Structures are given as C-alpha cells and as structure tokens.
Amino acid sequence: MVKAVVTINERTNRILNIVKAKYGLKDKSQAINLMAQQFEAHIMEPELRPEFIESLKDSETEKTVKVKNFNSRYSE
C-alpha cells in the first residue's frame, strides 16, 4: 500500500465526503480508491486496463497454429 500526502481544494473535499457517506466508507482514502476504480471502469480504454495487459501476456504463452499459405488459394 502506498501512502501519500495530497493537497485538495474545498470542493474536492466535499465531494470526497459525499462519496464516503454515500458508500459507507471509513475514510477518504477509501473514497479516492473507489473513485479511481470507477474512473478505470468507465473512462479508460480497454487497452489500458491491467486486466487487458494480463490477458495479452497470457495469450503469449498459448500454442500457435501454423498456416501454410493463404495467398495461393485466394489470389485469383
């Protein structure tokens, strides 16, 4: 777990308090984590999500199928 000291404005502080209250969270760090998860799920492109990168790494270990030549059959 990473600890950070951050400076936020009053409006952001109010928003964090609202998120904290709405979801029954213990502290503002949980509210920030929740907001980051929602940001990831709704805004980040799938190519940038960690799950996508992991699936790419998994696909690298899969066996490949060799194909002789596609061009000879469809070149007409």
Phi and psi restraints in degrees (range 20) as a CNS / XPLOR table:
assign (resid 1 and name C) (resid 2 and name N)
       (resid 2 and name CA) (resid 2 and name C) 1.0 -101.7 20.0 2
assign (resid 2 and name N) (resid 2 and name CA)
       (resid 2 and name C) (resid 3 and name N) 1.0 135.9 20.0 2
assign (resid 2 and name C) (resid 3 and name N)
       (resid 3 and name CA) (resid 3 and name C) 1.0 -106.9 20.0 2
assign (resid 3 and name N) (resid 3 and name CA)
       (resid 3 and name C) (resid 4 and name N) 1.0 141.5 20.0 2
assign (resid 3 and name C) (resid 4 and name N)
       (resid 4 and name CA) (resid 4 and name C) 1.0 -143.8 20.0 2
assign (resid 4 and name N) (resid 4 and name CA)
       (resid 4 and name C) (resid 5 and name N) 1.0 143.9 20.0 2
assign (resid 4 and name C) (resid 5 and name N)
       (resid 5 and name CA) (resid 5 and name C) 1.0 -101.2 20.0 2
assign (resid 5 and name N) (resid 5 and name CA)
       (resid 5 and name C) (resid 6 and name N) 1.0 122.3 20.0 2
assign (resid 5 and name C) (resid 6 and name N)
       (resid 6 and name CA) (resid 6 and name C) 1.0 -123.5 20.0 2
assign (resid 6 and name N) (resid 6 and name CA)
       (resid 6 and name C) (resid 7 and name N) 1.0 153.0 20.0 2
assign (resid 6 and name C) (resid 7 and name N)
       (resid 7 and name CA) (resid 7 and name C) 1.0 -110.5 20.0 2
assign (resid 7 and name N) (resid 7 and name CA)
       (resid 7 and name C) (resid 8 and name N) 1.0 122.8 20.0 2
assign (resid 7 and name C) (resid 8 and name N)
       (resid 8 and name CA) (resid 8 and name C) 1.0 -125.5 20.0 2
assign (resid 8 and name N) (resid 8 and name CA)
       (resid 8 and name C) (resid 9 and name N) 1.0 155.8 20.0 2
assign (resid 8 and name C) (resid 9 and name N)
       (resid 9 and name CA) (resid 9 and name C) 1.0 -83.3 20.0 2
assign (resid 9 and name N) (resid 9 and name CA)
       (resid 9 and name C) (resid 10 and name N) 1.0 172.9 20.0 2
assign (resid 9 and name C) (resid 10 and name N)
       (resid 10 and name CA) (resid 10 and name C) 1.0 -62.3 20.0 2
assign (resid 10 and name N) (resid 10 and name CA)
       (resid 10 and name C) (resid 11 and name N) 1.0 -39.4 20.0 2
assign (resid 10 and name C) (resid 11 and name N)
       (resid 11 and name CA) (resid 11 and name C) 1.0 -63.9 20.0 2
assign (resid 11 and name N) (resid 11 and name CA)
       (resid 11 and name C) (resid 12 and name N) 1.0 -44.9 20.0 2
assign (resid 11 and name C) (resid 12 and name N)
       (resid 12 and name CA) (resid 12 and name C) 1.0 -62.3 20.0 2
assign (resid 12 and name N) (resid 12 and name CA)
       (resid 12 and name C) (resid 13 and name N) 1.0 -39.1 20.0 2
assign (resid 12 and name C) (resid 13 and name N)
       (resid 13 and name CA) (resid 13 and name C) 1.0 -60.2 20.0 2
assign (resid 13 and name N) (resid 13 and name CA)
       (resid 13 and name C) (resid 14 and name N) 1.0 -42.1 20.0 2
assign (resid 13 and name C) (resid 14 and name N)
       (resid 14 and name CA) (resid 14 and name C) 1.0 -64.7 20.0 2
assign (resid 14 and name N) (resid 14 and name CA)
       (resid 14 and name C) (resid 15 and name N) 1.0 -41.7 20.0 2
assign (resid 14 and name C) (resid 15 and name N)
       (resid 15 and name CA) (resid 15 and name C) 1.0 -62.8 20.0 2
assign (resid 15 and name N) (resid 15 and name CA)
       (resid 15 and name C) (resid 16 and name N) 1.0 -43.9 20.0 2
assign (resid 15 and name C) (resid 16 and name N)
       (resid 16 and name CA) (resid 16 and name C) 1.0 -60.7 20.0 2
assign (resid 16 and name N) (resid 16 and name CA)
       (resid 16 and name C) (resid 17 and name N) 1.0 -40.4 20.0 2
assign (resid 16 and name C) (resid 17 and name N)
       (resid 17 and name CA) (resid 17 and name C) 1.0 -63.9 20.0 2
assign (resid 17 and name N) (resid 17 and name CA)
       (resid 17 and name C) (resid 18 and name N) 1.0 -38.2 20.0 2
assign (resid 17 and name C) (resid 18 and name N)
       (resid 18 and name CA) (resid 18 and name C) 1.0 -66.0 20.0 2
assign (resid 18 and name N) (resid 18 and name CA)
       (resid 18 and name C) (resid 19 and name N) 1.0 -46.8 20.0 2
assign (resid 18 and name C) (resid 19 and name N)
       (resid 19 and name CA) (resid 19 and name C) 1.0 -61.1 20.0 2
assign (resid 19 and name N) (resid 19 and name CA)
       (resid 19 and name C) (resid 20 and name N) 1.0 -44.4 20.0 2
assign (resid 19 and name C) (resid 20 and name N)
       (resid 20 and name CA) (resid 20 and name C) 1.0 -57.9 20.0 2
assign (resid 20 and name N) (resid 20 and name CA)
       (resid 20 and name C) (resid 21 and name N) 1.0 -46.2 20.0 2
assign (resid 20 and name C) (resid 21 and name N)
       (resid 21 and name CA) (resid 21 and name C) 1.0 -69.7 20.0 2
assign (resid 21 and name N) (resid 21 and name CA)
       (resid 21 and name C) (resid 22 and name N) 1.0 -42.8 20.0 2
assign (resid 21 and name C) (resid 22 and name N)
       (resid 22 and name CA) (resid 22 and name C) 1.0 -62.1 20.0 2
assign (resid 22 and name N) (resid 22 and name CA)
       (resid 22 and name C) (resid 23 and name N) 1.0 -39.8 20.0 2
assign (resid 22 and name C) (resid 23 and name N)
       (resid 23 and name CA) (resid 23 and name C) 1.0 -100.9 20.0 2
assign (resid 23 and name N) (resid 23 and name CA)
       (resid 23 and name C) (resid 24 and name N) 1.0 5.7 20.0 2
assign (resid 23 and name C) (resid 24 and name N)
       (resid 24 and name CA) (resid 24 and name C) 1.0 64.2 20.0 2
assign (resid 24 and name N) (resid 24 and name CA)
       (resid 24 and name C) (resid 25 and name N) 1.0 39.3 20.0 2
assign (resid 24 and name C) (resid 25 and name N)
       (resid 25 and name CA) (resid 25 and name C) 1.0 -86.3 20.0 2
assign (resid 25 and name N) (resid 25 and name CA)
       (resid 25 and name C) (resid 26 and name N) 1.0 157.1 20.0 2
assign (resid 25 and name C) (resid 26 and name N)
       (resid 26 and name CA) (resid 26 and name C) 1.0 -80.0 20.0 2
assign (resid 26 and name N) (resid 26 and name CA)
       (resid 26 and name C) (resid 27 and name N) 1.0 -36.6 20.0 2
assign (resid 26 and name C) (resid 27 and name N)
       (resid 27 and name CA) (resid 27 and name C) 1.0 -148.7 20.0 2
assign (resid 27 and name N) (resid 27 and name CA)
       (resid 27 and name C) (resid 28 and name N) 1.0 175.4 20.0 2
assign (resid 27 and name C) (resid 28 and name N)
       (resid 28 and name CA) (resid 28 and name C) 1.0 -69.8 20.0 2
assign (resid 28 and name N) (resid 28 and name CA)
       (resid 28 and name C) (resid 29 and name N) 1.0 -26.9 20.0 2
assign (resid 28 and name C) (resid 29 and name N)
       (resid 29 and name CA) (resid 29 and name C) 1.0 -64.8 20.0 2
assign (resid 29 and name N) (resid 29 and name CA)
       (resid 29 and name C) (resid 30 and name N) 1.0 -36.6 20.0 2
assign (resid 29 and name C) (resid 30 and name N)
       (resid 30 and name CA) (resid 30 and name C) 1.0 -66.1 20.0 2
assign (resid 30 and name N) (resid 30 and name CA)
       (resid 30 and name C) (resid 31 and name N) 1.0 -36.5 20.0 2
assign (resid 30 and name C) (resid 31 and name N)
       (resid 31 and name CA) (resid 31 and name C) 1.0 -65.1 20.0 2
assign (resid 31 and name N) (resid 31 and name CA)
       (resid 31 and name C) (resid 32 and name N) 1.0 -41.4 20.0 2
assign (resid 31 and name C) (resid 32 and name N)
       (resid 32 and name CA) (resid 32 and name C) 1.0 -64.5 20.0 2
assign (resid 32 and name N) (resid 32 and name CA)
       (resid 32 and name C) (resid 33 and name N) 1.0 -43.0 20.0 2
assign (resid 32 and name C) (resid 33 and name N)
       (resid 33 and name CA) (resid 33 and name C) 1.0 -61.2 20.0 2
assign (resid 33 and name N) (resid 33 and name CA)
       (resid 33 and name C) (resid 34 and name N) 1.0 -42.7 20.0 2
assign (resid 33 and name C) (resid 34 and name N)
       (resid 34 and name CA) (resid 34 and name C) 1.0 -62.4 20.0 2
assign (resid 34 and name N) (resid 34 and name CA)
       (resid 34 and name C) (resid 35 and name N) 1.0 -44.8 20.0 2
assign (resid 34 and name C) (resid 35 and name N)
       (resid 35 and name CA) (resid 35 and name C) 1.0 -63.1 20.0 2
assign (resid 35 and name N) (resid 35 and name CA)
       (resid 35 and name C) (resid 36 and name N) 1.0 -37.7 20.0 2
assign (resid 35 and name C) (resid 36 and name N)
       (resid 36 and name CA) (resid 36 and name C) 1.0 -66.0 20.0 2
assign (resid 36 and name N) (resid 36 and name CA)
       (resid 36 and name C) (resid 37 and name N) 1.0 -40.0 20.0 2
assign (resid 36 and name C) (resid 37 and name N)
       (resid 37 and name CA) (resid 37 and name C) 1.0 -63.9 20.0 2
assign (resid 37 and name N) (resid 37 and name CA)
       (resid 37 and name C) (resid 38 and name N) 1.0 -42.5 20.0 2
assign (resid 37 and name C) (resid 38 and name N)
       (resid 38 and name CA) (resid 38 and name C) 1.0 -67.2 20.0 2
assign (resid 38 and name N) (resid 38 and name CA)
       (resid 38 and name C) (resid 39 and name N) 1.0 -38.4 20.0 2
assign (resid 38 and name C) (resid 39 and name N)
       (resid 39 and name CA) (resid 39 and name C) 1.0 -60.3 20.0 2
assign (resid 39 and name N) (resid 39 and name CA)
       (resid 39 and name C) (resid 40 and name N) 1.0 -46.4 20.0 2
assign (resid 39 and name C) (resid 40 and name N)
       (resid 40 and name CA) (resid 40 and name C) 1.0 -60.9 20.0 2
assign (resid 40 and name N) (resid 40 and name CA)
       (resid 40 and name C) (resid 41 and name N) 1.0 -44.4 20.0 2
assign (resid 40 and name C) (resid 41 and name N)
       (resid 41 and name CA) (resid 41 and name C) 1.0 -68.9 20.0 2
assign (resid 41 and name N) (resid 41 and name CA)
       (resid 41 and name C) (resid 42 and name N) 1.0 -32.8 20.0 2
assign (resid 41 and name C) (resid 42 and name N)
       (resid 42 and name CA) (resid 42 and name C) 1.0 -105.4 20.0 2
assign (resid 42 and name N) (resid 42 and name CA)
       (resid 42 and name C) (resid 43 and name N) 1.0 -23.5 20.0 2
assign (resid 42 and name C) (resid 43 and name N)
       (resid 43 and name CA) (resid 43 and name C) 1.0 -113.7 20.0 2
assign (resid 43 and name N) (resid 43 and name CA)
       (resid 43 and name C) (resid 44 and name N) 1.0 -39.3 20.0 2
assign (resid 43 and name C) (resid 44 and name N)
       (resid 44 and name CA) (resid 44 and name C) 1.0 -68.4 20.0 2
assign (resid 44 and name N) (resid 44 and name CA)
       (resid 44 and name C) (resid 45 and name N) 1.0 144.0 20.0 2
assign (resid 44 and name C) (resid 45 and name N)
       (resid 45 and name CA) (resid 45 and name C) 1.0 -72.8 20.0 2
assign (resid 45 and name N) (resid 45 and name CA)
       (resid 45 and name C) (resid 46 and name N) 1.0 148.9 20.0 2
assign (resid 45 and name C) (resid 46 and name N)
       (resid 46 and name CA) (resid 46 and name C) 1.0 -55.6 20.0 2
assign (resid 46 and name N) (resid 46 and name CA)
       (resid 46 and name C) (resid 47 and name N) 1.0 -31.6 20.0 2
assign (resid 46 and name C) (resid 47 and name N)
       (resid 47 and name CA) (resid 47 and name C) 1.0 -65.9 20.0 2
assign (resid 47 and name N) (resid 47 and name CA)
       (resid 47 and name C) (resid 48 and name N) 1.0 -21.1 20.0 2
assign (resid 47 and name C) (resid 48 and name N)
       (resid 48 and name CA) (resid 48 and name C) 1.0 -97.0 20.0 2
assign (resid 48 and name N) (resid 48 and name CA)
       (resid 48 and name C) (resid 49 and name N) 1.0 -7.9 20.0 2
assign (resid 48 and name C) (resid 49 and name N)
       (resid 49 and name CA) (resid 49 and name C) 1.0 -75.3 20.0 2
assign (resid 49 and name N) (resid 49 and name CA)
       (resid 49 and name C) (resid 50 and name N) 1.0 141.9 20.0 2
assign (resid 49 and name C) (resid 50 and name N)
       (resid 50 and name CA) (resid 50 and name C) 1.0 -58.3 20.0 2
assign (resid 50 and name N) (resid 50 and name CA)
       (resid 50 and name C) (resid 51 and name N) 1.0 -34.1 20.0 2
assign (resid 50 and name C) (resid 51 and name N)
       (resid 51 and name CA) (resid 51 and name C) 1.0 -63.6 20.0 2
assign (resid 51 and name N) (resid 51 and name CA)
       (resid 51 and name C) (resid 52 and name N) 1.0 -36.9 20.0 2
assign (resid 51 and name C) (resid 52 and name N)
       (resid 52 and name CA) (resid 52 and name C) 1.0 -66.6 20.0 2
assign (resid 52 and name N) (resid 52 and name CA)
       (resid 52 and name C) (resid 53 and name N) 1.0 -43.3 20.0 2
assign (resid 52 and name C) (resid 53 and name N)
       (resid 53 and name CA) (resid 53 and name C) 1.0 -63.2 20.0 2
assign (resid 53 and name N) (resid 53 and name CA)
       (resid 53 and name C) (resid 54 and name N) 1.0 -40.7 20.0 2
assign (resid 53 and name C) (resid 54 and name N)
       (resid 54 and name CA) (resid 54 and name C) 1.0 -63.0 20.0 2
assign (resid 54 and name N) (resid 54 and name CA)
       (resid 54 and name C) (resid 55 and name N) 1.0 -40.1 20.0 2
assign (resid 54 and name C) (resid 55 and name N)
       (resid 55 and name CA) (resid 55 and name C) 1.0 -66.5 20.0 2
assign (resid 55 and name N) (resid 55 and name CA)
       (resid 55 and name C) (resid 56 and name N) 1.0 -33.1 20.0 2
assign (resid 55 and name C) (resid 56 and name N)
       (resid 56 and name CA) (resid 56 and name C) 1.0 -66.1 20.0 2
assign (resid 56 and name N) (resid 56 and name CA)
       (resid 56 and name C) (resid 57 and name N) 1.0 -42.3 20.0 2
assign (resid 56 and name C) (resid 57 and name N)
       (resid 57 and name CA) (resid 57 and name C) 1.0 -62.6 20.0 2
assign (resid 57 and name N) (resid 57 and name CA)
       (resid 57 and name C) (resid 58 and name N) 1.0 -39.7 20.0 2
assign (resid 57 and name C) (resid 58 and name N)
       (resid 58 and name CA) (resid 58 and name C) 1.0 -64.9 20.0 2
assign (resid 58 and name N) (resid 58 and name CA)
       (resid 58 and name C) (resid 59 and name N) 1.0 -38.3 20.0 2
assign (resid 58 and name C) (resid 59 and name N)
       (resid 59 and name CA) (resid 59 and name C) 1.0 -69.8 20.0 2
assign (resid 59 and name N) (resid 59 and name CA)
       (resid 59 and name C) (resid 60 and name N) 1.0 -22.6 20.0 2
assign (resid 59 and name C) (resid 60 and name N)
       (resid 60 and name CA) (resid 60 and name C) 1.0 -66.8 20.0 2
assign (resid 60 and name N) (resid 60 and name CA)
       (resid 60 and name C) (resid 61 and name N) 1.0 -26.3 20.0 2
assign (resid 60 and name C) (resid 61 and name N)
       (resid 61 and name CA) (resid 61 and name C) 1.0 -89.3 20.0 2
assign (resid 61 and name N) (resid 61 and name CA)
       (resid 61 and name C) (resid 62 and name N) 1.0 -8.5 20.0 2
assign (resid 61 and name C) (resid 62 and name N)
       (resid 62 and name CA) (resid 62 and name C) 1.0 -73.2 20.0 2
assign (resid 62 and name N) (resid 62 and name CA)
       (resid 62 and name C) (resid 63 and name N) 1.0 152.3 20.0 2
assign (resid 62 and name C) (resid 63 and name N)
       (resid 63 and name CA) (resid 63 and name C) 1.0 -69.6 20.0 2
assign (resid 63 and name N) (resid 63 and name CA)
       (resid 63 and name C) (resid 64 and name N) 1.0 146.1 20.0 2
assign (resid 63 and name C) (resid 64 and name N)
       (resid 64 and name CA) (resid 64 and name C) 1.0 -102.8 20.0 2
assign (resid 64 and name N) (resid 64 and name CA)
       (resid 64 and name C) (resid 65 and name N) 1.0 160.5 20.0 2
assign (resid 64 and name C) (resid 65 and name N)
       (resid 65 and name CA) (resid 65 and name C) 1.0 -111.5 20.0 2
assign (resid 65 and name N) (resid 65 and name CA)
       (resid 65 and name C) (resid 66 and name N) 1.0 126.0 20.0 2
assign (resid 65 and name C) (resid 66 and name N)
       (resid 66 and name CA) (resid 66 and name C) 1.0 -84.5 20.0 2
assign (resid 66 and name N) (resid 66 and name CA)
       (resid 66 and name C) (resid 67 and name N) 1.0 137.5 20.0 2
assign (resid 66 and name C) (resid 67 and name N)
       (resid 67 and name CA) (resid 67 and name C) 1.0 -117.4 20.0 2
assign (resid 67 and name N) (resid 67 and name CA)
       (resid 67 and name C) (resid 68 and name N) 1.0 133.2 20.0 2
assign (resid 67 and name C) (resid 68 and name N)
       (resid 68 and name CA) (resid 68 and name C) 1.0 -68.3 20.0 2
assign (resid 68 and name N) (resid 68 and name CA)
       (resid 68 and name C) (resid 69 and name N) 1.0 -64.6 20.0 2
assign (resid 68 and name C) (resid 69 and name N)
       (resid 69 and name CA) (resid 69 and name C) 1.0 -164.2 20.0 2
assign (resid 69 and name N) (resid 69 and name CA)
       (resid 69 and name C) (resid 70 and name N) 1.0 120.1 20.0 2
assign (resid 69 and name C) (resid 70 and name N)
       (resid 70 and name CA) (resid 70 and name C) 1.0 -82.0 20.0 2
assign (resid 70 and name N) (resid 70 and name CA)
       (resid 70 and name C) (resid 71 and name N) 1.0 -33.3 20.0 2
assign (resid 70 and name C) (resid 71 and name N)
       (resid 71 and name CA) (resid 71 and name C) 1.0 -63.9 20.0 2
assign (resid 71 and name N) (resid 71 and name CA)
       (resid 71 and name C) (resid 72 and name N) 1.0 -35.1 20.0 2
assign (resid 71 and name C) (resid 72 and name N)
       (resid 72 and name CA) (resid 72 and name C) 1.0 -64.7 20.0 2
assign (resid 72 and name N) (resid 72 and name CA)
       (resid 72 and name C) (resid 73 and name N) 1.0 -33.7 20.0 2
assign (resid 72 and name C) (resid 73 and name N)
       (resid 73 and name CA) (resid 73 and name C) 1.0 -81.8 20.0 2
assign (resid 73 and name N) (resid 73 and name CA)
       (resid 73 and name C) (resid 74 and name N) 1.0 -34.6 20.0 2
assign (resid 73 and name C) (resid 74 and name N)
       (resid 74 and name CA) (resid 74 and name C) 1.0 -110.2 20.0 2
assign (resid 74 and name N) (resid 74 and name CA)
       (resid 74 and name C) (resid 75 and name N) 1.0 14.7 20.0 2
assign (resid 74 and name C) (resid 75 and name N)
       (resid 75 and name CA) (resid 75 and name C) 1.0 -83.3 20.0 2
assign (resid 75 and name N) (resid 75 and name CA)
       (resid 75 and name C) (resid 76 and name N) 1.0 -6.8 20.0 2
